[in-house]
Structure formats: structure tokens, C-alpha cells
Amino acid sequence: MPVVTCIEDLRRIAERRVAKAIFDYVSRGSYSEETLRANRADLEAVHLRQRVAIDVDKRSTKTTLVGQDVAMPVAIAPVGLTGLNWADGEILGARAAARFGVPFTLSTMSICSIEDVASEVQKPFWFQLYVFRDRGFAASLIERAKAAKCSALVLTLDLQIQGQRHMDLKNGLAVPPRLTPGTVLDILKKPGWALNVMTSRRRSFGNLEGQIKGADNLLTLSQWIAGQFDPTLSWRDVEWVKKLWGGKLILKGILDAEDARIAVSTGADAVVVSNHGGRQLDGTISSIRALPEVVDAVAGRCEVFFDGGIRSGQDVLRALAHGARGALIGRAFAWALGALGEEGVSLALEIIRKELDVSMALCGLKDVREARPSILRSG
Ligand SMILES: Cc1cc2nc3c(=O)[nH]c(=O)nc-3n(C[C@H](O)[C@H](O)[C@H](O)COP(=O)(O)O)c2cc1C
């Protein structure tokens, strides 16, 4: 077993262990992947300000996210098909997050259902909602999240229509998978992954299975889903969701000051500055470039979270210095899970926390809640 010191190590292990179609589904972006690359490049271009001879003993990475105590300002982002990286991946991820003291977000498109996760994990998790054309079904998901005592609802707004990821088409990624000689050969080279995932009881969209009339097998279910992303989604629907849910509401996929102002006016508790990890509108700006304008537009009226390109504690600090209250990790989580299962997720969280802690110290900062633009180099 190699010594794992950073998220990149976990990514490499996942690449070796997980089937190519799934690894690419996690790692790649839409179209030419310009925005996917910009998320990383623009984060790397943000320079932290090194300071010396400041007492940085007794540091703290603790804070709150939508009023909930967290060990560090990080949450696990919703990641569809998580349980295809490692059997029962959503349960394992939620467990690792609960133990560590950060929120776990369960995707609508998860393999394990809301009820599966709630029955296996004691601490409340967040639920991410896609509002499907079938509003009755969307309402039933909200009710199920309430019954499971989810502590926040993350409403994703930037997938009213699906961007295309070329690699998913080339790899035949579909549910059920399209088996080509290439995919069969690849799976044969990954026996550990195949045995683990293929023998699991949960291999379909857990939240949807058995719930949709006329869609009783994987093929009809995935056809139903394909027709359900809703281009008519509007701010009126957001108000409808808010009323039905009645709890903490986080709006995900805000990248523009004008949208941020409307989001605030709905009474949301937080917005997530996000371009869906470069998986939707290719050619749009990186999340870190969008962050300051959203922070300005929100003007303290709700919390601002950030995602897109976070691979280290240094990246978390960069986002906080730009005004984010917390950061979500998507791929860093999925790679960690795909590499080493629950242990991998715990390791990834610990790696990020240590990097954050040391970087704070080297910037002369003791309390993560006090990260400000002053810890960045202006030039
Ligand atoms: C494999 C994968 C699946 C995703 N599925 C969802 C999803 O079901 N719902 C959602 O709101 N966002 C989804 N996202 C977007 C993430 O929540 C998050 O915005 C993004 O991954 C952040 O960028 P990062 O991966 O660079 O950290 C997904 C991202 C990935 C990588």
C-alpha cells in the first residue's frame, strides 16, 4: 500500500481500482472541459500571503455551516452514482463525514436511498434535490428527506438541462451500462472493483427505484430520468420547494451576481457558488472568479459556500479568503471513496484539515472564521 499524503495520491489509486467508465464519469467535464480546467487554474493562481513572527499557537478550524457545528468549513458535495465507486458508497461517505464532523450531502441520483443512509448513519445529513418535471415526485422526495430528518435541503439549479460529457458517451456510461469489448476488458482488469460493486445489493438509483409507475426496470427507469430534467424550472419553483421543505435551504449553482440577489430574496439560508464542477456550461468562468461578485451581491444576507476545483486545504483557505463561509468537495471525495472506501474518505478529510490548519498558521491566522482577503497577496 503506497503512502498517501495528498488528494492526488487518492485520485491515482482510484484510477487504478475503479472501472474506467466510472472513473471518467467522476473526473471529466462537459464539452471541451475549458471550465473544468479553469476551476483548477484560477484557484492555483490565487496566492496566499505568507506572514511570520505572529503567535499562531492554539488554532481552530471549527465553525458553523447553516447554523450547524462543523470541525472545518468543508462539506461533502452531492455526487451522483457515488455507490458505483465503492459498494454502499453513500453510507460509507456519510459515516466518515459524521465521524469527522462535516456535513454529507446525498444526491437525488444516489445509489443508496435516503432511507438506506438514514437507517445506517446516526447523524443527520443534507439532501440534494433535483426538481423533476413530475412535481409530485419532487414533493415526495422532499417529504422523504423530512422523514429522514435531513438537516438541510440543497436545491440544485444549474441542471435544468444536461451538458454533454463526451467521455460518458464514448465509454458507454449508461444505466444499465452499455457493455462494449473495451468496457468488458477494462472491468476484467479491475476484479476488486467488479466484485465489490457488482455483488452489492444496491446498483440502481436508490431514490427512484420502485417509486415510478411504468418504470420498473433499470432501462425504463433511466429513460424516465432522461425526460425529467426540467427546462421550465423557475424562481417560483424555488419558493414552492422552500414552503414544502420548511427547513434550512441551500441553493446550489449560483455563478452570477444578479442570480445571487434573487436567491437572497427567496429567503434561502445559503447559496453555493458553483458551475457543477465544470460539468454543465462549458466556457463559463471558474467558480473562484465568480465568488467575489456573489459575495458582494449577497452582502451578508445569507451564507455563501463555494465549490469547483477544491483539492487541498490551501484551496479551502483560498475560497474562505474570497468570502466563502465553507467549501464543498466533489471529486476529492469520490476519488477518496473509489480508492479506499470509507477509510479513504476519512483520510481525505484529515488531509484537507491538516493542510488547512498548517496553511492558516503560515498565513498568520489562528481562527478559520477570520479568513479575510488580507491573507491573500494582491499582486
Ligand atoms: C461525479 C459527479 C457527480 C455529481 N453529481 C451531482 C449531483 O447529483 N447533484 C449535484 O447537485 N451536483 C453534482 N455534482 C457536482 C458537485 O456537487 C460539485 O458541484 C462539484 O463536483 C464541485 O467540483 P469538484 O468536483 O471540483 O470539487 C457532481 C459532480 C461529480 C464530479
The ligand as an SDF file (V2000), in Angstrom:
LIG
                    3D

 31 33  0  0  0  0  0  0  0  0999 V2000
  -19.2800   12.5050  -10.4670 C   0  0  0  0  0  0  0  0  0  0  0  0
  -20.0410   13.7370  -10.0760 C   0  0  0  0  0  0  0  0  0  0  0  0
  -21.4140   13.6480   -9.9010 C   0  0  0  0  0  0  0  0  0  0  0  0
  -22.1270   14.7830   -9.4980 C   0  0  0  0  0  0  0  0  0  0  0  0
  -23.4610   14.6720   -9.2430 N   0  0  0  0  0  0  0  0  0  0  0  0
  -24.1280   15.7490   -8.7510 C   0  0  0  0  0  0  0  0  0  0  0  0
  -25.4860   15.6180   -8.3460 C   0  0  0  0  0  0  0  0  0  0  0  0
  -26.0740   14.5440   -8.4030 O   0  0  0  0  0  0  0  0  0  0  0  0
  -26.1020   16.7330   -7.8820 N   0  0  0  0  0  0  0  0  0  0  0  0
  -25.4700   17.9520   -7.7850 C   0  0  0  0  0  0  0  0  0  0  0  0
  -26.0690   18.9290   -7.3500 O   0  0  0  0  0  0  0  0  0  0  0  0
  -24.1800   18.0760   -8.1400 N   0  0  0  0  0  0  0  0  0  0  0  0
  -23.4970   17.0030   -8.6080 C   0  0  0  0  0  0  0  0  0  0  0  0
  -22.1760   17.1430   -8.9260 N   0  0  0  0  0  0  0  0  0  0  0  0
  -21.4910   18.4260   -8.7400 C   0  0  0  0  0  0  0  0  0  0  0  0
  -20.8630   18.5050   -7.3440 C   0  0  0  0  0  0  0  0  0  0  0  0
  -21.8550   18.5450   -6.3530 O   0  0  0  0  0  0  0  0  0  0  0  0
  -19.9410   19.7300   -7.1870 C   0  0  0  0  0  0  0  0  0  0  0  0
  -20.6390   20.8750   -7.5740 O   0  0  0  0  0  0  0  0  0  0  0  0
  -18.6470   19.6070   -7.9870 C   0  0  0  0  0  0  0  0  0  0  0  0
  -18.1900   18.2870   -8.0110 O   0  0  0  0  0  0  0  0  0  0  0  0
  -17.5690   20.5030   -7.3860 C   0  0  0  0  0  0  0  0  0  0  0  0
  -16.3770   20.4420   -8.0970 O   0  0  0  0  0  0  0  0  0  0  0  0
  -15.1560   19.4660   -7.7010 P   0  0  0  0  0  0  0  0  0  0  0  0
  -15.5420   18.1150   -8.1530 O   0  0  0  0  0  0  0  0  0  0  0  0
  -14.0260   20.0370   -8.4780 O   0  0  0  0  0  0  0  0  0  0  0  0
  -14.9700   19.5430   -6.1990 O   0  0  0  0  0  0  0  0  0  0  0  0
  -21.4420   16.0270   -9.3340 C   0  0  0  0  0  0  0  0  0  0  0  0
  -20.0720   16.0890   -9.5130 C   0  0  0  0  0  0  0  0  0  0  0  0
  -19.3570   14.9530   -9.8700 C   0  0  0  0  0  0  0  0  0  0  0  0
  -17.8650   15.0580  -10.0190 C   0  0  0  0  0  0  0  0  0  0  0  0
  1  2  1  0
  2  3  1  0
  2 30  2  0
  3  4  2  0
  4  5  1  0
  4 28  1  0
  5  6  2  0
  6  7  1  0
  6 13  1  0
  7  8  2  0
  7  9  1  0
  9 10  1  0
 10 11  2  0
 10 12  1  0
 12 13  2  0
 13 14  1  0
 14 15  1  0
 14 28  1  0
 15 16  1  0
 16 17  1  0
 16 18  1  0
 18 19  1  0
 18 20  1  0
 20 21  1  0
 20 22  1  0
 22 23  1  0
 23 24  1  0
 24 25  2  0
 24 26  1  0
 24 27  1  0
 28 29  2  0
 29 30  1  0
 30 31  1  0
M  END
$$$$
